[in-house]
């Protein structure tokens, strides 16, 4: 039995990401990740948004 479980775990790892890594954002809310992402939002900004704002300030 233990060997079967170990073999299955190895096979799942070979297939790539699984679990929370492949869930849509609507389902991720149950893992607590949405709160973590919301807390990080203020620490990062999108480059294209910053560049567009800078362009607007320079060129009016």
KACORCOR-V392619 format. One record per backbone hydrogen bond with DSSP energy under -0.5 kcal/mol. NH is the residue of the N-H (numbers start at 1). CO is the residue of the C=O. If there is no record, write none. Layout:
nh=NH co=CO
nh=NH co=CO
This chain:
nh=5 co=1
nh=6 co=2
nh=7 co=3
nh=8 co=4
nh=9 co=5
nh=10 co=6
nh=11 co=7
nh=12 co=8
nh=13 co=9
nh=14 co=10
nh=15 co=11
nh=16 co=13
nh=21 co=18
nh=22 co=19
nh=23 co=20
nh=27 co=24
nh=28 co=24
nh=29 co=25
nh=30 co=27
nh=31 co=28
nh=32 co=28
nh=32 co=29
nh=33 co=28
nh=34 co=28
nh=36 co=32
nh=37 co=33
nh=38 co=34
nh=39 co=35
nh=40 co=36
nh=41 co=37
nh=42 co=38
nh=43 co=40
nh=44 co=40
nh=44 co=41
nh=50 co=46
nh=51 co=47
nh=52 co=48
nh=53 co=49
nh=54 co=50
nh=55 co=51
nh=56 co=52
nh=57 co=53
nh=58 co=54
nh=59 co=55
nh=60 co=56
